């Protein structure tokens, strides 16, 4: 996982819920590209059309509220977002996203500090974000060690697979003695 991310932002409002991120009428779609094309269609259908791989979502408070729909994070990943920054996140959405390998970073006041199309640089490890146009530096919340290990592995499943592989190797070595 990249810990320094530069990208163009798209700014959303407050209380964007999982049904706006990925409407329920699309839940039967399984093709990742098609899922990505419908991301944020509950806010505006044009968002996914204009979104470029590596762009950054910036939102206000309570991003990802509503149901615990994993498809919301899956849609954001498949749309090509490199990271989501928000004033605050709904807790279940935050955990689902981290577990799926999508970095979510809290940055108080971010939604009022940047505009659509601005370029920002985020240093996840340092907990700093720079708005390139204004050179303003904002502090972000740092992720905990376990959340970082999940993201570095690409999600909770790859992390657990690796832990299980190491455990099997250790057990096999022990049994072979």
C-alpha positions as CSV (number, residue, x, y, z in Angstrom):
1,X,0.0,0.0,0.0
2,X,1.2,3.5,-0.9
3,X,1.5,5.7,2.2
4,X,2.1,8.8,0.1
5,X,-0.8,9.5,-2.2
6,X,-1.3,12.4,-4.6
7,X,-4.6,12.9,-6.4
8,X,-7.4,15.1,-7.5
9,X,-10.3,15.5,-5.2
10,X,-14.0,15.2,-5.6
11,X,-15.8,16.8,-2.7
12,X,-19.1,15.4,-1.3
13,X,-21.4,16.6,1.5
14,X,-22.3,15.4,4.9
15,X,-24.2,12.2,5.8
16,X,-23.6,10.4,2.5
17,X,-25.1,7.0,3.3
18,X,-24.2,3.6,1.9
19,X,-27.4,3.6,-0.3
20,X,-26.1,6.8,-2.0
21,X,-22.7,5.3,-2.4
22,X,-24.0,2.1,-3.9
23,X,-27.8,1.9,-4.3
24,X,-29.5,-1.3,-3.4
25,X,-31.0,-1.8,-6.9
26,X,-27.5,-2.7,-8.1
27,X,-26.7,-5.3,-5.5
28,X,-27.0,-8.2,-7.9
29,X,-24.3,-6.9,-10.2
30,X,-21.1,-9.0,-9.8
31,X,-18.7,-7.5,-12.5
32,X,-16.3,-5.2,-10.6
33,X,-16.1,-2.7,-13.5
34,X,-19.9,-2.4,-13.6
35,X,-20.0,-2.0,-9.8
36,X,-17.5,0.8,-10.1
37,X,-19.5,2.5,-12.8
38,X,-22.5,2.8,-10.4
39,X,-20.5,4.1,-7.4
40,X,-22.0,7.3,-5.9
41,X,-24.9,7.2,-8.4
42,X,-27.2,7.9,-5.4
43,X,-25.5,11.3,-5.2
44,X,-25.0,11.9,-8.9
45,X,-24.7,9.5,-11.8
46,X,-21.9,11.7,-13.4
47,X,-19.5,11.2,-10.5
48,X,-18.3,7.7,-11.6
49,X,-18.2,8.8,-15.3
50,X,-15.8,11.6,-14.5
51,X,-13.8,9.8,-11.8
52,X,-10.2,8.9,-12.8
53,X,-8.3,6.0,-11.2
54,X,-6.3,7.4,-8.3
55,X,-8.7,10.3,-7.6
56,X,-9.5,11.0,-3.9
57,X,-13.0,11.3,-2.4
58,X,-13.4,14.0,0.2
59,X,-16.5,14.1,2.3
60,X,-18.0,15.9,5.3
61,X,-19.3,14.3,8.4
62,X,-20.7,10.8,8.9
63,X,-19.6,9.4,5.5
64,X,-20.9,5.8,5.0
65,X,-23.8,6.0,7.5
66,X,-26.8,3.8,7.0
67,X,-26.7,0.0,6.4
68,X,-23.5,-2.0,6.8
69,X,-23.4,-2.7,3.1
70,X,-19.9,-3.9,2.1
71,X,-20.8,-3.1,-1.5
72,X,-20.4,0.6,-0.7
73,X,-16.6,0.1,-0.1
74,X,-16.3,-2.4,-2.9
75,X,-17.9,0.2,-5.3
76,X,-15.4,2.9,-4.2
77,X,-12.5,0.5,-4.7
78,X,-13.8,-0.5,-8.2
79,X,-14.4,3.1,-9.2
80,X,-10.6,3.6,-8.6
81,X,-10.4,5.8,-5.5
82,X,-7.0,5.7,-3.9
83,X,-8.3,6.9,-0.5
84,X,-11.3,8.5,1.2
85,X,-10.8,11.5,3.4
86,X,-13.7,12.8,5.6
87,X,-14.5,15.0,8.6
88,X,-15.8,11.7,10.1
89,X,-17.0,8.2,9.1
90,X,-19.7,5.9,10.2
91,X,-17.9,3.3,12.3
92,X,-19.2,0.1,10.5
93,X,-18.3,1.6,7.1
94,X,-14.9,2.5,8.4
95,X,-14.2,-1.0,9.5
96,X,-15.6,-2.6,6.4
97,X,-13.5,-0.4,4.2
98,X,-10.3,-1.0,6.1
99,X,-11.0,-4.7,6.0
100,X,-11.5,-4.6,2.3
101,X,-8.2,-2.7,1.8
102,X,-9.6,0.8,1.2
103,X,-7.8,3.5,3.2
104,X,-10.1,5.9,5.1
105,X,-8.5,8.8,6.8
106,X,-10.2,11.3,9.1
107,X,-9.2,14.9,8.7
108,X,-11.3,17.3,10.6
109,X,-12.4,20.3,8.5
110,X,-11.2,18.8,5.2
111,X,-14.6,19.2,3.4
112,X,-14.4,23.0,3.9
113,X,-10.7,23.3,3.1
114,X,-10.6,21.8,-0.4
115,X,-12.5,22.2,-3.7
116,X,-13.4,19.8,-6.5
117,X,-10.5,19.3,-8.8
118,X,-7.8,20.4,-6.4
119,X,-4.7,18.3,-6.1
120,X,-3.7,17.1,-2.7
121,X,-0.8,15.1,-1.3
122,X,-1.5,12.8,1.6
123,X,1.2,11.3,3.8
124,X,-0.6,8.6,5.8
125,X,2.3,7.7,8.1
126,X,3.1,11.3,8.9
127,X,-0.6,12.2,9.4
128,X,-0.3,15.2,7.0
129,X,-2.2,16.4,4.0
130,X,-1.0,19.2,1.7
131,X,-3.4,21.2,-0.6
132,X,-1.0,21.7,-3.5
133,X,-2.7,24.9,-4.8
134,X,-2.7,26.8,-1.5
135,X,0.2,24.9,0.2
136,X,-2.0,24.6,3.3
137,X,-1.0,21.6,5.5
138,X,-3.7,19.9,7.4
139,X,-3.3,17.3,10.2
140,X,-5.0,13.9,9.7
141,X,-5.8,11.2,12.2
142,X,-3.2,8.4,12.0
143,X,-4.4,4.9,11.6
144,X,-3.5,2.3,14.3
145,X,-0.9,-0.3,13.7
146,X,-3.4,-3.1,13.2
147,X,-5.4,-1.1,10.6
148,X,-2.2,-0.3,8.8
149,X,-1.2,-3.9,8.8
150,X,-4.6,-4.8,7.2
151,X,-4.1,-2.1,4.5
152,X,-0.5,-3.1,3.8
153,X,-1.7,-6.7,3.3
154,X,-4.4,-5.6,0.9
155,X,-7.3,-6.3,3.3
156,X,-8.2,-8.6,6.2
157,X,-8.5,-11.7,4.1
158,X,-4.9,-11.5,2.6
159,X,-3.6,-10.7,6.1
160,X,-5.3,-13.7,7.6
161,X,-4.2,-16.0,4.7
162,X,-0.6,-14.9,5.3
163,X,-0.9,-15.5,9.1
164,X,-2.4,-18.9,8.5
165,X,0.4,-19.8,6.0
166,X,3.1,-18.8,8.6
167,X,1.3,-20.8,11.3
168,X,1.1,-23.9,9.1
169,X,4.9,-23.6,8.3
170,X,5.7,-23.2,12.0
171,X,3.5,-26.2,12.9
172,X,5.0,-28.3,10.1
173,X,8.5,-27.4,11.2
174,X,7.6,-28.4,14.8
175,X,6.0,-31.7,13.7
176,X,9.0,-32.6,11.6
177,X,11.4,-32.5,14.6
